[in-house]
Amino acid sequence: MNQKLSALVITYNEEKNILDVIKCLDFADEIIIVDSFSDDQTVTLAKKNPKVRVYQHKFEDFTKQRNLAISYATNDWILFLDADERLTVPLQKEIQNTINDSTAHDAYYVYRTFFFCNKKIRFSGTQNDKNFRLFRKSKAKYRELKKVHETLDVNGTIGILKHKILHYSFSDYQSYKNKMIHYGILKGQELQLSHKKYNLVTHIAKTSFKFLKAYIIKLGILDGKEGWEISYLQSLSVHHTYLSLKRKKQI
């Protein structure tokens, strides 16, 4: 008996991506979208596909949105995709074969090929970029206190899929910058909830090291102008993490 698959996506103002991400998920048995009250055509476009069920919920943090999406899934096997990610045909087939394999693990990492401003990025830390994207609902849940860079806790075995997701992260510099700042602020809130204290030396050291790690250690220099921009924006995110933590301290 073939295993059924629930494909999940969380969205906010993704009208440019929503049809393409749904198209590459159409092999799943159901597609569930949890939307944060988009004010563009995201929801209208998504509802055109009969497999899609759309739920709307106010955004608090990424972990809550993801766990909410999981709760709506009717199948044990979950495939989570971001709106700017795409599955190749070989990866679709690998996912189908994996969930129907009696020796399958309970969760799988998937590596991603990263595109920035429509250019394929080979370094800048992206060469190690992998995330949990396929897992059993009965064996995994996102850790509650993580507001960003969500952590999946797996009560079982873990594997890695062979084929990569295509990650069309940002088509322009400003949208990437805005997202990195947003992630940084959420991370600062997360640190505050775990009772971390602001420290200026830590702020400067971690921000500087983030840039050096991406640009030098992870060879961002070989990605040209885009490598410099990615490294800078990653360090900018860390900078805003500690600015956010500092503001919480001052309240």
GUZA-201280 format. One line per field, with one value per residue (C-alpha): y, z, x. Coordinates in nm, 4 decimals. Layout:
BEGIN
yy (Y, ...)
zz (Z, ...)
xx (X, ...)
END
This chain:
BEGIN
yy (0.0000, 0.3357, 0.5833, 0.9160, 1.2488, 1.5881, 1.8868, 2.1991, 2.5621, 2.8732, 3.1981, 3.5739, 3.7781, 3.5060, 3.5720, 3.5575, 3.2105, 3.0400, 2.8853, 2.7471, 2.5952, 2.4364, 2.2983, 2.1170, 1.9788, 1.8537, 1.4935, 1.5002, 1.3762, 1.7073, 2.0546, 2.2632, 2.6320, 2.8337, 3.1974, 3.4999, 3.7095, 3.8031, 4.1255, 4.0243, 3.7440, 3.4551, 3.2984, 3.3546, 3.1914, 2.9020, 2.8105, 2.7491, 2.4073, 2.1538, 1.9774, 2.2919, 2.3739, 2.7228, 2.8234, 3.1736, 3.2479, 3.5589, 3.5288, 3.5027, 3.3110, 3.0512, 2.7587, 2.8179, 2.8502, 2.5277, 2.3275, 2.4600, 2.3468, 2.0012, 1.9811, 2.0236, 1.7392, 1.4211, 1.1984, 1.0827, 1.1671, 1.5427, 1.7317, 2.0929, 2.3433, 2.7176, 2.9211, 3.0075, 2.6443, 2.4060, 2.0297, 1.8760, 1.5733, 1.3395, 1.4689, 1.4175, 1.0569, 1.0079, 1.1347, 0.8995, 0.6028, 0.6934, 0.7093, 0.3753, 0.2041, -0.0226, 0.0614, 0.4384, 0.6653, 0.8853, 1.2176, 1.3318, 1.6240, 1.7727, 1.9843, 2.3000, 2.4732, 2.8446, 3.1195, 3.4904, 3.7606, 3.4716, 3.3616, 3.0163, 3.0502, 2.7793, 2.8937, 3.1606, 2.8849, 2.7620, 2.4509, 2.3062, 2.4251, 2.1454, 2.1313, 1.8771, 1.8728, 1.5195, 1.3501, 1.1485, 1.3576, 1.0905, 1.1146, 1.4852, 1.8321, 2.1775, 2.2934, 2.5424, 2.8143, 2.8586, 3.1673, 3.1508, 2.8916, 2.6350, 2.3155, 1.9856, 1.7396, 1.3858, 1.0849, 0.8304, 0.7747, 1.0373, 1.0128, 1.2430, 1.2535, 1.2421, 1.5131, 1.8838, 2.1428, 2.4526, 2.7538, 3.0751, 3.2750, 3.6353, 3.8007, 4.1310, 4.2676, 4.4718, 4.1822, 3.9685, 4.2539, 4.2988, 3.9283, 3.9058, 4.1988, 4.0336, 3.7040, 3.8885, 4.0586, 3.7278, 3.5624, 3.8430, 3.7816, 3.4122, 3.4854, 3.7147, 3.4396, 3.2062, 3.4739, 3.5662, 3.8952, 4.1605, 4.2032, 4.4559, 4.2440, 3.9445, 4.1654, 4.2888, 3.9553, 3.7463, 3.9977, 4.0179, 3.6428, 3.5780, 3.7867, 3.6344, 3.2839, 3.3286, 3.5332, 3.3730, 3.0359, 2.9358, 3.0855, 3.3553, 3.5468, 3.2980, 3.3968, 3.7466, 4.0466, 3.8229, 3.6458, 3.9788, 4.0818, 3.7496, 3.7560, 4.1143, 4.0454, 3.7374, 3.9465, 4.2211, 3.9656, 3.8863, 4.2602, 4.3017, 3.9980, 4.1773, 4.5149, 4.3448, 4.1826, 4.5185, 4.6932, 4.4259, 4.4878, 4.8605, 4.8174)
zz (0.0000, -0.1040, 0.1742, 0.1496, 0.1692, 0.3077, 0.1612, 0.3795, 0.3068, 0.5257, 0.3387, 0.3561, 0.0365, -0.1881, -0.5029, -0.7127, -0.5833, -0.4863, -0.8204, -0.8882, -0.5419, -0.5627, -0.9074, -0.7797, -0.4846, -0.6922, -0.6647, -0.2919, -0.1731, -0.0088, 0.0043, 0.3166, 0.3294, 0.6520, 0.5516, 0.7728, 0.6261, 0.3005, 0.1452, -0.2102, -0.4313, -0.2490, -0.1070, -0.4172, -0.6406, -0.3993, -0.3834, -0.7585, -0.7025, -0.5665, -0.3604, -0.1618, 0.1760, 0.3067, 0.6736, 0.7946, 1.1250, 1.2650, 1.2463, 1.5846, 1.4868, 1.2330, 1.4752, 1.5716, 1.2082, 1.1159, 1.4058, 1.3252, 0.9648, 1.0848, 1.3018, 0.9926, 0.8016, 0.7699, 0.6731, 0.8752, 0.6093, 0.5953, 0.3237, 0.4251, 0.1615, 0.1699, -0.0951, -0.2650, -0.2875, -0.5797, -0.6211, -0.9264, -1.0868, -0.9598, -0.6055, -0.6351, -0.7378, -0.4579, -0.2020, -0.3317, -0.3266, 0.0211, 0.1945, 0.0394, 0.1517, 0.4515, 0.5782, 0.5616, 0.8344, 1.0361, 0.9089, 0.6210, 0.5628, 0.2140, 0.0806, -0.1127, -0.4159, -0.3400, -0.5931, -0.5174, -0.7666, -1.0118, -0.9833, -0.8560, -0.5384, -0.4819, -0.1589, 0.1113, 0.3512, 0.1189, 0.0282, 0.3707, 0.3661, 0.4523, 0.6361, 0.7490, 0.4793, 0.4919, 0.8151, 0.9945, 1.1851, 1.4536, 1.5102, 1.4873, 1.6056, 1.5890, 1.9165, 2.0827, 2.1964, 1.8583, 1.6858, 1.3768, 1.2173, 1.3419, 1.5021, 1.4372, 1.7249, 1.5869, 1.7988, 1.5609, 1.2897, 1.0449, 0.6837, 0.3995, 0.0551, -0.2487, -0.4643, -0.3786, -0.3442, -0.5620, -0.3301, -0.5180, -0.2040, -0.3191, -0.6574, -0.5281, -0.2607, -0.0677, -0.0069, 0.1250, 0.3506, 0.4901, 0.5633, 0.7327, 0.9591, 1.0403, 1.1223, 1.3409, 1.5433, 1.5982, 1.7057, 1.9559, 2.1011, 2.1236, 2.3144, 2.5487, 2.6245, 2.7120, 2.9545, 2.7568, 2.8617, 2.6185, 2.5959, 2.3654, 2.3155, 2.2171, 1.9843, 1.7975, 1.7987, 1.6718, 1.4040, 1.2767, 1.2882, 1.0935, 0.8055, 0.8147, 0.8333, 0.5283, 0.3187, 0.4048, 0.5758, 0.3625, 0.0497, -0.0196, -0.1879, -0.4759, -0.5348, -0.6412, -0.5650, -0.4546, -0.2075, -0.0486, -0.0269, 0.1206, 0.3798, 0.4750, 0.5077, 0.7197, 0.9559, 0.9473, 1.0739, 1.3695, 1.4338, 1.4555, 1.6816, 1.9419, 1.8803, 1.9530, 2.2680, 2.3784, 2.3340, 2.5466, 2.8172, 2.8169, 2.8508)
xx (0.0000, 0.1427, 0.2111, 0.0301, 0.2107, 0.1066, 0.2935, 0.3046, 0.3943, 0.3754, 0.3228, 0.2942, 0.2643, 0.4030, 0.1976, 0.5167, 0.6029, 0.2807, 0.1801, 0.5288, 0.5682, 0.2220, 0.3052, 0.6137, 0.4135, 0.1217, 0.2440, 0.1553, -0.1852, -0.2716, -0.1193, -0.1703, -0.0899, -0.0828, -0.0939, -0.0237, -0.3086, -0.1395, -0.2635, -0.1715, -0.3108, -0.1389, -0.4549, -0.6686, -0.4090, -0.3483, -0.7164, -0.7275, -0.5697, -0.8258, -0.5583, -0.4839, -0.6350, -0.5600, -0.5666, -0.4937, -0.3273, -0.1605, 0.2187, 0.3922, 0.7033, 0.8109, 0.8012, 0.4379, 0.3346, 0.5119, 0.3714, 0.0243, 0.0628, 0.1669, -0.1457, -0.3652, -0.1976, -0.4021, -0.1066, 0.1926, 0.4512, 0.5167, 0.7017, 0.7745, 0.8762, 0.9327, 0.7519, 1.0825, 1.1964, 1.1429, 1.1641, 1.3265, 1.1616, 1.4390, 1.3834, 1.0071, 1.0680, 1.3205, 1.0683, 0.7997, 1.0385, 1.1618, 0.8238, 0.7264, 1.0463, 0.9878, 1.3380, 1.2859, 1.4219, 1.1864, 1.3241, 1.5428, 1.7733, 1.7735, 2.0600, 1.9750, 2.1216, 2.1088, 2.0302, 2.0755, 1.9710, 1.9174, 2.2812, 2.3751, 2.5820, 2.8421, 3.0068, 2.9430, 2.8312, 2.5571, 2.7584, 2.6679, 2.3072, 2.0657, 1.7349, 1.4812, 1.2155, 1.0720, 0.9643, 0.6996, 0.4454, 0.4347, 0.8109, 0.8966, 0.7986, 0.9544, 1.1066, 0.8722, 1.1147, 1.2833, 1.1440, 1.3647, 1.5972, 1.3508, 1.4798, 1.3062, 1.3254, 1.3195, 1.2312, 1.3779, 1.6362, 1.7638, 1.8756, 1.9817, 1.8221, 2.0487, 1.8945, 1.8874, 1.6125, 1.6481, 1.6327, 1.5488, 1.5930, 1.5954, 1.5669, 1.7025, 1.9343, 1.6764, 1.4360, 1.7227, 1.8332, 1.4830, 1.4507, 1.7906, 1.7007, 1.3663, 1.5391, 1.7900, 1.5173, 1.3354, 1.6613, 1.7191, 1.3732, 1.4567, 1.7789, 1.5900, 1.3365, 1.6239, 1.7554, 2.0655, 2.2263, 2.3459, 2.7225, 2.8914, 3.2037, 2.9935, 2.7900, 3.0975, 3.2803, 2.9891, 2.8944, 3.2518, 3.3062, 2.9861, 3.1162, 3.4653, 3.3246, 3.0993, 3.3424, 3.6779, 3.6294, 3.3295, 3.4894, 3.2319, 3.5128, 3.4852, 3.1217, 3.2259, 3.0065, 2.7202, 2.9496, 3.0410, 2.6739, 2.5615, 2.8410, 2.7589, 2.3855, 2.4454, 2.6574, 2.3923, 2.1406, 2.3670, 2.4088, 2.0308, 2.0067, 2.2143, 2.0499, 1.7184, 1.8588, 2.0020, 1.6671, 1.4964, 1.7567, 1.6804, 1.3030)
END
